[in-house]
Amino acid sequence: KVILVDGDMRSPSVHQLGDVDHNRGLSNFLTGQDNIAALTFEMGELGFTAMSSGPIPPNAAELLTGKRLPLLIERLLETFDHVVIDAPPVMGLADAPLIASRVEGVIFVVESHGIRATLVKTALSRLASAHARVIGGVLTKFDVRKAHYGYGYDYGYRYGR
């Protein structure tokens, strides 16, 4: 059994998969609500349960630093075999490293052709600084026509001052 938790409390999206709103979910639990069943919804056609991000809080990072996120994961593992948290992008805010530091492993997702390699390295460094365990990666939206591999050489003459 799998549950997908929307960990992006600033720009939620998982609720759209289930055609529900995000008025209940992760932020509700992090602020003290304990009834997990009331915060989840079934994704019957996809074969898993989901939890939306909940109402957008004034300070998501503050909620993620408390003791409630590890408690949520512990409680979800009593019912589910796998807890997958869809975290926000690593760069810019502290949310993703905070989540990454509290989970068993991280699968790093990169949009092909959407980001420079130096930013990927910087993001991975941020995760390493948070003591995250990166266990794999996924490259999305790969287009072979945009991939350029090869080698070459050039020579020429130039006249001038």
N, C-alpha and C positions, 0 to 999 in steps of 0.2 A: 504494500500500500504506500502510495506517494502523496505528499502534500506539497503544493507550491505556494510559497508565501511571498507576497509583494513587499520587498524591503525598500522600495523606492518611494518613501513617504513624501517626497517633494514633487514627483512627477509620476503618479501611479498609472499602471496600465493593465495589470493582471485582471482586474474586475471586468474589463472589456471582453475577455475571453468567455466569461460566463454571463455576459449581458446583464450585469448587476451594477449597482452603484458602489462607491467606496465609502459609505457612511459607517461601516463597521469593519474592523479588521485589526491589523497589527498595532496601530497607534492606540486603539482602545485597550488592548491587552497590556501594552507598555505603560499605560497610565492607570492600571489597576483593575480592569475588568478581568474576571477569572473564568467565565464561561466560554471556553474555547469553541464549543459546538455552535454557539450563537454567532461566532465571528467567521465561520467558514461556509463554503458553498461547494456543492458537488459539480464536478465537470464530467458528467456521465459519459458523454460521447468520447471524451479524451481519456477517460479511465483514471482520473485522479481527483483529489479534493484540493481546493484552493482557499487562500485567505487573502483578502484584499489588503491594501496598505492602511485602510481606515481613513478617518478624517485627517487632512493635512495639518500637522502640528506646527506651532510657531517655531520650535527648535527641534528638529528631528535628531540631530547629533546628541543633544542632551538626553533624549529618551533612550538612545542606543547605548549610552555609557552606563546606565543603571544595571541592576541585577535581574531585571525582568526578561531581557532577551535570552540569556542562558536558561532561565526558568521555562520560558516558552518552548525552547528547543527540547529540553528535558521532558516536558509534559507531552509534546507532540510525538516524541519517540516512544512513548508508552502505547500509542495507538498506530503509528505509522512506521514503516520500515525505513523510509527515506524522507528527509525534510530538505527541500530545495528552496533556497531563498534567492529570489531575483533581486540583486542589489543594484543600486544606481551606479553610474560610471565612476571609475576610481579617481579620475583627475578632478581637481577643483574643490571638492568638499570632503569632509572627514567620514561621511556615512559608510561608504564601502569598506575602507580599512577597519572601521569599528566593527562592522558585521563580520568581516573576514577573520578578525582576531578571535571570534567567538565560535567559529564553526570548525568542523572536522577537516574540511578541505575546500579549496576554491577551484572552480573551472573558469578560467579567464577567457572571455569572449571578445573577439576583435572583429570589427567590420572591415572586410577586405577593401583596400583602396580608399578607406575612409579616414585613415590616421597614419601619420608618419611613424616609422620604426623607432625614432628617438622618443616619441611620446609613449609608445608601448613599453620601452625599456624603463622610462620614468615611472609609469604606472606600476610595473612589476616591482620596481624598487620601493615604491610606497607600500605595496602589499608585504614585501619582505620586512620593511621597517615595522609593520604592524604584527609581525610574527605569524603571518598567514602561511598556510601550507598549500601552495599551488600544485594541484595534482593533474592538471591537464589544461588544454586550450581548445577553443573552437573558432574557426575562421568562417565568418558568414559572408554572404553575398559575393562570393568569389566569381569573377568573370575572366575566363581564360584569355579573352581578347584584350584585356587590359594588362595582362601579365607580360612583362618584357624580360626575357632572359637572353643572354648572349655575351659575346665578347667582340672585340674589334681593335683595330689600330688605325692610326691616321698619320699622315705625313704631308708636308707641303713646304712651299717656299714663300717667302714674303719679302717684298722690297719696300723700303721706306726709310725714313730718318730714324 
